[in-house]
Amino acid sequence: MAQNGEGLKMKRREKSATLSSVLIDTPIWQDYFQKEERTFQEVNALMDTGRVCCLDLIVAELFYAGETEEEMKVLQDFTRIFPVLRESPGDWVEAARLAFKLRQRGKKLPLRDCYVAFMAQSHGVFLYTTDQSLRRARRAMEIGLEFFPERRISE
């Protein structure tokens, strides 16, 4: 994946998930496990229609933050139940380039968030997050990242 003067050039990968698949970010899963009503309904609807995919990083963050045995049991099945967006060599470097490009434009975004955004875009899936800094940096990223749902999510 080369870079030119206009920004990162990324091509979409073979899809391990469908075009309408949704990568659910860690904060959404945390709300889900706390049974926050709106999030619980939306995530269940996505699961019922087979639209959820996952990322090893997000599953690892959930394991790290897990508080109950019930959560641990559910998390152990994530990578079996949901398609995992596969990482390719150089993906973290591309995420770092994205972070660099954002810093040049006056936007700071943690490497972790750039990685999640890069992986969602490169796999052609929607990203479901409550991370407002990620949403605000969307235009500056210039990578065609799509969010689910498009409406604003209040924190």
SVG drawing of the C-alpha trace seen along z (x, -y; Angstrom):
<svg xmlns="http://www.w3.org/2000/svg" viewBox="-34 -21 39 42">
<polyline fill="none" stroke="black" stroke-width="0.4" points="0.0,0.0 1.8,-3.0 1.5,-6.6 1.6,-9.5 1.3,-13.3 -2.5,-13.2 -2.6,-10.7 -2.8,-7.0 -3.8,-4.7 -5.7,-1.7 -7.4,1.0 -10.2,3.2 -9.3,6.7 -11.0,9.9 -13.9,9.8 -14.1,12.3 -17.3,10.6 -20.2,9.3 -20.4,5.7 -23.0,4.8 -20.9,6.4 -20.3,4.2 -17.1,4.1 -18.3,3.4 -15.7,1.3 -14.8,2.1 -17.0,-0.7 -20.1,0.6 -19.4,4.2 -18.9,2.8 -22.3,1.1 -23.8,4.3 -22.5,6.4 -23.9,3.7 -27.2,4.2 -27.5,0.6 -31.0,0.8 -30.4,-0.9 -27.0,0.7 -28.3,4.1 -31.2,4.0 -29.0,2.7 -26.2,5.3 -28.7,8.1 -30.4,7.1 -27.0,7.1 -26.2,10.6 -29.6,11.9 -28.9,10.9 -25.3,12.2 -23.7,8.8 -21.2,8.7 -17.5,9.2 -14.6,8.9 -11.0,7.9 -8.5,9.7 -7.5,6.4 -11.0,5.7 -11.6,9.2 -8.3,8.9 -9.4,5.5 -12.6,7.1 -10.8,10.0 -8.5,7.6 -11.5,5.6 -13.6,8.6 -15.2,8.7 -17.3,11.8 -16.9,15.5 -20.0,15.1 -18.3,12.5 -15.2,14.7 -17.3,17.6 -19.1,15.4 -15.8,13.8 -14.2,17.2 -16.7,17.9 -16.3,14.5 -13.7,15.7 -15.7,18.9 -19.1,17.2 -18.1,14.0 -15.8,13.6 -12.4,12.2 -11.0,9.5 -7.6,10.9 -4.5,8.8 -1.9,8.7 1.8,7.8 2.1,4.0 -1.3,3.2 0.0,1.6 2.5,-0.4 -0.4,-1.6 -2.3,-2.6 0.8,-4.5 1.0,-6.3 -2.7,-7.2 -1.9,-8.6 1.0,-10.6 -1.2,-12.0 -3.8,-13.1 -1.2,-14.8 0.0,-16.7 -3.6,-18.0 -3.8,-18.9 -5.8,-15.9 -4.5,-13.5 -5.8,-10.0 -4.3,-7.1 -2.6,-4.4 -5.2,-1.9 -8.0,-4.0 -6.2,-4.4 -5.7,-0.7 -9.4,0.1 -10.4,-2.5 -7.9,-1.2 -9.0,2.4 -12.7,1.5 -12.0,-0.5 -9.7,2.0 -12.1,4.8 -15.1,2.8 -17.1,3.0 -19.0,0.4 -17.5,-0.6 -19.9,-0.9 -18.3,-3.1 -19.1,-5.8 -15.6,-7.2 -16.4,-10.8 -12.7,-11.7 -12.7,-8.9 -15.9,-10.2 -14.5,-13.8 -11.3,-12.7 -13.2,-10.9 -13.0,-13.7 -9.3,-14.3 -8.6,-10.5 -9.7,-10.5 -10.0,-6.8 -13.7,-6.3 -14.5,-5.0 -18.2,-4.3 -19.8,-4.3 -22.9,-2.4 -25.3,-3.9 -24.7,-7.1 -26.8,-9.1 -24.8,-10.8 -24.3,-8.7 -24.4,-10.6 -21.8,-9.6"/>
</svg>
